[in-house]
Amino acid sequence: MVTADRLQDHFQLARAAAELPQLPVEGSYVDTGACYGGGWIKIDVAEDDVVGVRHRWQIPHVSQETAKAAIDRVRARFTSEKGKLTSDDTRYGPGWTELGFRMEDPGSGDKLDLAWNSYGSTLAVNVYSPCAKVPADFSGDYEDPVVSPRGR
């Protein structure tokens, strides 16, 4: 699927910009889900042959200092190349910290969420698309998780 390939490109850019090659990525997968249209009138009615695509990955056991530096690098890279910051999700409380942000690619509508928190010390990235039409000639099963977007 073209959308999964585009999300894979976002993934590669985020991974490179994070500059953490020594830390292994775990839980990297692409999955699809239903898209709901029609606003509040049809909020729970899934669109036919339309899916949302998400690529998720994470790096466990990341210190706060390392996570903050990686988040800052990814934010700078996406801002300069393709993104518009839509949310700064950095928050602090007594005994906890959350770092992160959400960006949107104005051209495609794709979104990138990058987050870290002091509870799990895991740097997590979600890249997801707005709803995408499944091509008429697509022969895969878009309702099951897609292990490798490049394999489609």
C-alpha positions as CSV (number, residue, x, y, z in Angstrom):
1,M,0.0,0.0,0.0
2,V,1.3,3.4,-0.9
3,T,0.2,4.8,2.5
4,A,2.2,2.2,4.4
5,D,5.3,2.9,2.3
6,R,4.9,6.6,3.1
7,L,4.7,5.9,6.8
8,Q,7.8,3.7,6.5
9,D,9.6,6.7,5.0
10,H,8.4,8.8,8.0
11,F,9.7,6.1,10.3
12,Q,13.1,6.0,8.7
13,L,13.4,9.8,8.9
14,A,12.4,9.8,12.6
15,R,14.8,6.9,13.4
16,A,17.7,8.7,11.7
17,A,16.9,12.1,13.3
18,A,16.7,10.5,16.8
19,E,20.4,9.5,16.3
20,L,20.1,6.5,18.6
21,P,21.5,3.7,16.4
22,Q,23.1,1.9,19.4
23,L,19.6,1.4,20.9
24,P,17.5,-1.4,19.4
25,V,14.0,-0.7,18.2
26,E,11.4,-3.0,19.6
27,G,7.7,-3.5,18.9
28,S,8.0,-2.1,15.4
29,Y,4.9,-2.9,13.4
30,V,2.4,-1.5,10.9
31,D,-1.3,-2.1,11.4
32,T,-4.6,-1.0,10.0
33,G,-7.9,-0.1,11.5
34,A,-11.3,1.1,10.5
35,C,-12.0,4.6,9.4
36,Y,-15.1,6.3,10.6
37,G,-16.8,9.1,8.5
38,G,-19.8,11.2,8.5
39,G,-19.0,13.3,11.6
40,W,-21.2,12.9,14.7
41,I,-24.1,11.5,12.7
42,K,-22.2,8.4,11.6
43,I,-19.5,8.4,14.2
44,D,-19.6,4.6,14.7
45,V,-20.1,3.6,11.0
46,A,-16.9,2.3,9.4
47,E,-16.2,3.3,5.8
48,D,-16.0,0.5,3.3
49,D,-12.6,-0.2,1.7
50,V,-11.0,2.7,3.7
51,V,-8.4,2.1,6.4
52,G,-6.3,4.1,8.8
53,V,-2.7,2.9,8.8
54,R,-0.3,3.2,11.7
55,H,3.4,2.4,12.1
56,R,4.5,2.1,15.7
57,W,7.9,1.5,17.2
58,Q,9.6,2.0,20.5
59,I,13.0,2.0,22.2
60,P,12.9,0.8,25.8
61,H,15.2,1.8,28.7
62,V,16.0,5.4,27.5
63,S,17.2,7.9,30.0
64,Q,15.3,11.2,30.3
65,E,18.4,13.1,29.0
66,T,18.8,10.8,26.0
67,A,15.1,11.0,25.3
68,K,14.9,14.8,25.5
69,A,17.9,15.1,23.1
70,A,16.3,12.6,20.6
71,I,12.9,14.3,20.8
72,D,14.5,17.7,20.2
73,R,16.4,16.4,17.1
74,V,13.3,14.7,15.6
75,R,11.2,17.8,16.2
76,A,13.8,20.0,14.6
77,R,14.2,17.7,11.6
78,F,10.4,17.3,10.9
79,T,9.8,21.0,11.4
80,S,12.4,21.9,8.9
81,E,11.5,19.3,6.3
82,K,7.8,18.5,6.5
83,G,5.9,19.1,9.7
84,K,3.7,21.5,11.5
85,L,3.7,21.2,15.3
86,T,0.2,20.6,16.5
87,S,0.8,19.7,20.1
88,D,3.5,19.9,22.7
89,D,3.0,17.1,25.1
90,T,5.7,17.9,27.6
91,R,4.4,17.9,31.1
92,Y,5.9,17.6,34.6
93,G,4.4,16.6,37.9
94,P,5.5,15.5,41.3
95,G,7.7,12.6,40.7
96,W,6.9,12.2,37.0
97,T,7.8,13.6,33.6
98,E,6.3,13.2,30.1
99,L,8.1,14.4,27.1
100,G,6.8,14.6,23.6
101,F,5.0,16.3,20.7
102,R,2.6,15.7,17.8
103,M,3.3,17.0,14.3
104,E,1.3,16.8,11.1
105,D,2.6,16.7,7.5
106,P,0.5,19.4,5.8
107,G,0.9,17.7,2.4
108,S,-0.4,14.2,3.3
109,G,-2.1,14.8,6.6
110,D,0.1,12.1,8.2
111,K,0.7,12.6,11.9
112,L,3.8,11.8,14.1
113,D,3.5,11.3,17.8
114,L,6.8,11.0,19.8
115,A,6.6,10.4,23.5
116,W,8.6,9.4,26.5
117,N,7.6,9.2,30.2
118,S,9.5,8.5,33.4
119,Y,7.3,5.5,34.4
120,G,8.3,3.3,31.5
121,S,11.5,5.1,30.2
122,T,10.4,4.0,26.7
123,L,10.7,6.3,23.7
124,A,7.6,5.6,21.6
125,V,6.8,6.8,18.1
126,N,3.5,6.5,16.3
127,V,3.2,7.6,12.7
128,Y,-0.3,7.3,11.3
129,S,-2.3,8.4,8.3
130,P,-5.7,9.8,7.8
131,C,-8.0,7.4,6.2
132,A,-6.8,5.9,3.0
133,K,-8.7,4.2,0.2
134,V,-7.7,0.6,-0.4
135,P,-6.7,0.3,-4.1
136,A,-9.0,-1.9,-6.2
137,D,-6.0,-4.0,-7.3
138,F,-4.7,-4.6,-3.7
139,S,-4.4,-8.4,-3.1
140,G,-3.4,-8.3,0.6
141,D,-5.5,-8.6,3.7
142,Y,-5.6,-5.0,5.1
143,E,-7.7,-6.1,8.1
144,D,-4.8,-8.1,9.6
145,P,-1.6,-6.5,10.9
146,V,0.9,-5.8,8.2
147,V,4.3,-7.0,9.3
148,S,6.4,-5.3,6.7
149,P,5.0,-2.3,4.8
150,R,7.8,-2.7,2.2
151,G,6.7,-6.2,1.5
152,R,3.3,-5.1,0.2
